[in-house]
Amino acid sequence: MKPDIIVRTPSQKLALRLPVRALWVLLGMMIALLFIIGLSLMLGSYPLSASQVLDILWQRPADETGTTIVWEFRFPRVLVSIMVGALLGLSGATLQNITRNPLADPSLVGVSQGAGFAVVALTVLMPELGYYYRPLYAFGGALVVAIIIQWISAGRTGSSTMRFILTGVGVAAFISAGTSALLTYGDINRATAALGWLAGSVHASNWQDVWLTSACLFALLPILMWASRPMAAMRMGPDTATGLGVNVSIARWGLIMLSVALAAFAVAAVGPLGFVGLVAPHVTRRLTHSGVGVHLLITAAIGGLLVAVADLFGRTAFAPVQIPAGLVTAIIGVPLFVWLIMRQQARTEL
């Protein structure tokens, strides 16, 4: 077994143990992301060679059409897909940690649906408020749904894994009905715009979406990394966490709000993308075991890679027809979810 790397502060008050295997996995994911970015810039109905892409990126374009395609369409699209995947992966990992529930995912327990309903309501009923209100409305809708699910699923005997999932599925179905009502009875042009957004596609992403998603990611990731220590204690149960000095109630709600914010900002940018928050943490655990902090970083990279690959496949597999990335992630995620829920039922009673 390879030794871990120990990083200590000069005062010796803080020490970090970094598993070598986890660091190699993280490096491999970063290289894979760079590779996918390159492929995404090259492939499409207007193919470009690697040398052409490099010339365009280094401001030495010989092809004006290629320059427009790369800078205005492909580059912001792949960057948004990576940022959104990272946000959803982090949201799912946080939700699974604080609920100690391997089936928790923003799209399964109604959080993404709450954010989606709020954005659809904004688009259909109040389009004059503009683009920049989307994240605020999405966060509010997702937070309300998270509170309702926690309140309903926490019975006298405490929180239950299957009760939490079933409550989320029920609330998500109710919210989806409200979203369908808005789309059915709202203005046809506004409803059409909202319907395209609900497909979970990044085909319309632009540099404005890049700045929004990157700002959200780089603002929330340091907070989440700082919260990784109480999160690690909470993974061992509320009693152990309390014994280690963690205020479980405050930490739980703070982390829920972080998870909701991560999912809401992702949904506000491109619409609901199902199962990313479920798949990414499980793939990370299959690849390597590590502390919460490194686990979150690898999960973010895998989430970004998953959505970027899904978008690239949907854009090129049946060109010129484009398949939304949300449909591709659902095709990947549904079999995994069925396998996980059957495994969970074998371990516990409904």
C-alpha distance (Angstrom), angle and dihedral (degrees) to the residues before:
residue distance angle dihedral
M1 . . .
K2 3.79 . .
P3 3.80 114.9 .
D4 3.78 119.1 -110.7
I5 3.78 122.2 -114.4
I6 3.81 113.5 -114.9
V7 3.81 116.7 -153.4
R8 3.82 117.3 -169.7
T9 3.78 132.9 -178.2
P10 3.84 116.6 -120.8
S11 3.81 90.4 -105.5
Q12 3.83 90.9 52.4
K13 3.82 89.6 -130.6
L14 3.78 93.8 117.7
A15 3.79 128.3 40.3
L16 3.79 129.6 176.8
R17 3.79 125.1 -158.1
L18 3.81 110.3 -152.2
P19 3.82 116.7 -170.6
V20 3.80 110.4 -134.4
R21 3.82 93.1 -141.0
A22 3.81 91.1 53.4
L23 3.79 91.2 50.5
W24 3.81 90.8 51.3
V25 3.80 90.1 49.4
L26 3.81 90.2 50.5
L27 3.81 90.8 49.9
G28 3.81 90.2 48.6
M29 3.80 91.2 52.0
M30 3.81 91.5 51.0
I31 3.80 90.8 51.1
A32 3.81 89.7 48.2
L33 3.81 89.8 52.2
L34 3.80 91.2 52.8
F35 3.81 89.4 49.0
I36 3.82 92.0 51.0
I37 3.81 90.8 48.2
G38 3.80 89.1 54.1
L39 3.80 92.8 48.4
S40 3.80 91.8 46.9
L41 3.79 91.2 53.6
M42 3.81 92.0 48.4
L43 3.81 104.5 40.8
G44 3.78 127.3 72.1
S45 3.78 143.2 81.2
Y46 3.82 86.8 -52.6
P47 3.84 102.4 46.5
L48 3.78 120.5 -154.9
S49 3.78 130.4 -166.8
A50 3.80 123.0 -123.4
S51 3.81 90.9 -108.3
Q52 3.80 91.3 51.6
V53 3.80 91.5 50.7
L54 3.81 91.5 49.2
D55 3.82 91.0 49.5
I56 3.80 90.3 50.9
L57 3.81 93.2 47.8
W58 3.81 91.1 48.4
Q59 3.81 90.8 50.9
R60 3.81 93.7 -109.2
P61 3.79 98.9 117.7
A62 3.77 121.5 171.4
D63 3.80 93.0 174.1
E64 3.79 118.1 57.5
T65 3.80 92.6 -169.3
G66 3.81 91.2 52.7
T67 3.80 90.2 48.0
T68 3.79 91.7 54.0
I69 3.81 92.7 46.4
V70 3.81 94.0 49.2
W71 3.80 99.7 42.5
E72 3.80 100.3 34.7
F73 3.79 102.5 35.3
R74 3.81 120.0 9.9
F75 3.81 102.8 36.8
P76 3.83 97.9 50.1
R77 3.79 89.6 41.3
V78 3.79 95.7 56.0
L79 3.81 92.7 42.0
V80 3.81 91.9 51.9
S81 3.80 91.2 47.9
I82 3.81 90.5 53.3
M83 3.82 93.6 46.6
V84 3.80 93.1 46.4
G85 3.81 92.1 47.5
A86 3.80 90.4 50.3
L87 3.82 91.6 49.8
L88 3.80 92.7 49.6
G89 3.81 92.9 44.4
L90 3.80 91.3 51.9
S91 3.79 90.9 46.2
G92 3.80 92.1 52.3
A93 3.81 93.5 45.5
T94 3.81 91.5 50.0
L95 3.79 92.4 47.2
Q96 3.81 92.1 49.1
N97 3.80 91.7 48.9
I98 3.79 98.3 49.1
T99 3.82 94.5 42.7
R100 3.84 93.0 38.3
N101 3.79 83.3 -135.3
P102 3.83 119.8 134.4
L103 3.81 90.8 -162.3
A104 3.79 96.7 57.3
D105 3.79 114.5 119.0
P106 3.82 130.5 153.4
S107 3.80 92.3 -122.4
L108 3.82 94.0 47.7
V109 3.80 100.4 47.5
G110 3.79 97.6 45.4
V111 3.81 101.1 -101.1
S112 3.81 94.0 114.6
Q113 3.80 90.1 43.2
G114 3.80 90.5 53.3
A115 3.78 90.8 51.5
G116 3.79 90.6 45.4
F117 3.80 93.1 50.3
A118 3.81 91.1 51.5
V119 3.81 92.6 50.1
V120 3.82 92.6 45.7
A121 3.80 90.0 50.0
L122 3.80 89.0 50.3
T123 3.82 91.9 48.6
V124 3.81 96.6 45.3
L125 3.81 101.8 35.2
M126 3.81 104.9 26.9
P127 3.83 109.7 22.3
E128 3.80 91.0 151.7
L129 3.82 91.4 72.3
G130 3.78 90.2 75.7
Y131 3.80 140.6 -145.8
Y132 3.79 99.8 -56.9
Y133 3.81 94.1 63.2
R134 3.80 91.5 62.0
P135 3.85 96.6 87.1
L136 3.81 92.4 48.6
Y137 3.79 93.5 49.9
A138 3.79 91.9 43.1
F139 3.80 91.6 51.3
G140 3.81 91.8 48.5
G141 3.79 93.6 49.1
A142 3.79 93.5 46.1
L143 3.82 93.0 46.9
V144 3.80 93.1 51.2
V145 3.81 90.5 51.3
A146 3.83 92.2 47.6
I147 3.82 91.0 52.3
I148 3.80 92.2 48.6
I149 3.81 92.8 49.5
Q150 3.81 92.9 47.8
W151 3.80 91.3 48.6
I152 3.81 94.7 48.6
S153 3.81 97.6 41.2
A154 3.84 95.7 48.1
G155 3.80 102.5 85.3
R156 3.76 130.3 171.4
T157 3.78 91.3 -76.6
G158 3.80 93.3 50.4
S159 3.75 131.3 -109.1
S160 3.80 118.6 -21.8
T161 3.79 125.1 -158.8
M162 3.79 97.0 -136.4
R163 3.81 93.5 38.0
F164 3.80 89.0 53.2
I165 3.81 92.0 51.0
L166 3.80 95.0 44.8
T167 3.78 92.0 47.4
G168 3.79 89.8 50.9
V169 3.80 92.2 48.7
G170 3.82 90.9 50.1
V171 3.80 93.9 47.7
A172 3.82 90.4 45.6
A173 3.82 90.6 53.2
F174 3.80 91.0 50.1
I175 3.81 92.2 49.6
S176 3.81 91.6 46.1
A177 3.81 88.1 56.0
G178 3.81 89.6 54.0
T179 3.80 90.5 49.0
S180 3.81 90.6 50.7
A181 3.82 90.0 51.1
L182 3.81 90.6 53.7
L183 3.79 91.0 49.5
T184 3.81 92.7 46.5
Y185 3.80 100.1 47.3
G186 3.81 101.0 27.8
D187 3.78 127.8 94.1
I188 3.80 107.9 -62.5
N189 3.81 96.2 -129.3
R190 3.79 94.0 47.4
A191 3.81 91.3 44.1
T192 3.80 90.6 51.7
A193 3.80 91.0 53.0
A194 3.80 90.9 48.4
L195 3.82 91.8 46.8
G196 3.79 91.9 55.1
W197 3.79 89.7 49.8
L198 3.84 91.9 49.8
A199 3.81 90.5 59.7
G200 3.81 88.4 77.1
S201 3.78 96.6 -123.6
V202 3.80 127.4 152.6
H203 3.82 94.4 -162.2
A204 3.83 92.3 110.1
S205 3.82 95.8 47.2
N206 3.78 117.4 131.9
W207 3.80 138.3 176.8
Q208 3.79 90.3 -81.2
D209 3.81 88.2 62.6
V210 3.81 89.8 47.0
W211 3.81 92.5 56.2
L212 3.82 92.2 44.5
T213 3.80 96.8 49.3
S214 3.81 94.6 40.5
A215 3.82 91.3 49.4
C216 3.81 90.6 50.8
L217 3.80 92.8 46.6
F218 3.80 96.8 47.2
A219 3.81 91.7 43.7
L220 3.81 96.4 49.7
L221 3.82 100.7 35.0
P222 3.84 95.5 69.2
I223 3.82 89.9 48.9
L224 3.78 90.2 50.1
M225 3.80 91.9 48.2
W226 3.82 89.8 50.5
A227 3.81 88.4 51.3
S228 3.82 92.5 50.7
R229 3.81 92.4 93.5
P230 3.83 96.3 58.7
M231 3.81 87.5 39.9
A232 3.80 89.9 56.3
A233 3.80 90.2 51.5
M234 3.81 91.9 48.3
R235 3.81 90.8 54.5
M236 3.82 87.2 69.2
G237 3.79 92.7 56.7
P238 3.82 135.8 -86.1
D239 3.81 95.1 -83.6
T240 3.79 93.8 52.8
A241 3.80 91.3 43.8
T242 3.79 90.9 52.1
G243 3.80 89.6 49.5
L244 3.82 88.7 53.6
G245 3.80 90.8 55.2
V246 3.81 100.6 -98.6
N247 3.79 119.2 141.6
V248 3.79 93.7 -135.3
S249 3.80 97.5 -166.3
I250 3.82 95.2 51.3
A251 3.81 93.2 40.6
R252 3.80 92.1 48.9
W253 3.78 95.4 52.2
G254 3.79 92.7 41.2
L255 3.80 90.9 53.3
I256 3.80 91.9 45.0
M257 3.80 89.0 54.5
L258 3.82 89.7 49.1
S259 3.81 91.3 50.1
V260 3.79 91.3 47.3
A261 3.82 91.9 48.7
L262 3.81 92.2 50.6
A263 3.81 92.6 50.9
A264 3.80 94.4 41.0
F265 3.80 94.9 53.6
A266 3.81 90.5 48.1
V267 3.80 92.3 49.6
A268 3.81 91.4 45.9
A269 3.81 89.9 56.8
V270 3.82 103.2 47.5
G271 3.80 109.0 -2.8
P272 3.81 129.9 -105.3
L273 3.81 115.8 -25.0
G274 3.77 110.2 -171.3
F275 3.80 129.0 -139.7
V276 3.82 98.2 2.5
G277 3.80 90.8 112.6
L278 3.81 89.4 49.3
V279 3.80 99.4 45.7
A280 3.82 101.7 41.6
P281 3.85 98.5 58.8
H282 3.81 91.8 45.5
V283 3.80 92.6 50.1
T284 3.81 88.5 50.2
R285 3.80 91.9 52.9
R286 3.80 90.0 49.0
L287 3.79 92.4 52.0
T288 3.80 99.6 45.8
H289 3.79 146.0 -17.3
S290 3.77 118.1 -122.7
G291 3.76 145.0 140.3
V292 3.79 120.9 -68.8
G293 3.82 95.3 -97.2
V294 3.80 96.7 54.3
H295 3.80 89.9 39.1
L296 3.80 89.6 57.9
L297 3.80 93.0 49.8
I298 3.81 93.0 49.8
T299 3.80 90.8 45.4
A300 3.80 90.6 52.7
A301 3.81 90.5 51.5
I302 3.81 92.7 47.4
G303 3.82 91.8 47.1
G304 3.80 90.6 51.7
L305 3.80 91.2 46.7
L306 3.82 91.9 48.9
V307 3.81 94.8 53.0
A308 3.82 93.1 41.6
V309 3.82 91.4 52.0
A310 3.81 91.1 44.8
D311 3.80 91.2 51.7
L312 3.81 92.8 45.5
F313 3.81 90.9 50.1
G314 3.80 92.7 46.4
R315 3.80 91.1 48.6
T316 3.81 98.9 47.0
A317 3.82 109.3 24.3
F318 3.81 96.4 75.5
A319 3.81 101.0 14.4
P320 2.97 131.7 -156.4
V321 3.83 84.0 29.8
Q322 3.81 109.6 72.9
I323 3.79 121.9 -149.3
P324 3.83 114.5 -152.1
A325 3.78 114.1 -111.3
G326 3.82 88.7 -127.5
L327 3.80 90.4 64.4
V328 3.80 92.2 50.6
T329 3.83 93.5 48.6
A330 3.80 89.2 49.3
I331 3.82 90.9 53.4
I332 3.81 88.3 52.8
G333 3.78 96.2 41.4
V334 3.80 103.7 44.6
P335 3.85 96.5 67.5
L336 3.80 90.3 46.8
F337 3.80 91.3 49.7
V338 3.81 92.2 50.1
W339 3.81 90.5 49.7
L340 3.81 92.3 48.3
I341 3.79 94.9 48.0
M342 3.82 91.5 49.1
R343 3.77 89.2 49.7
Q344 3.80 91.0 48.0
Q345 3.82 92.1 49.7
A346 3.80 89.6 54.1
R347 3.81 89.8 57.1
T348 3.79 101.5 43.6
E349 3.77 141.7 20.2
L350 3.78 122.1 -105.3
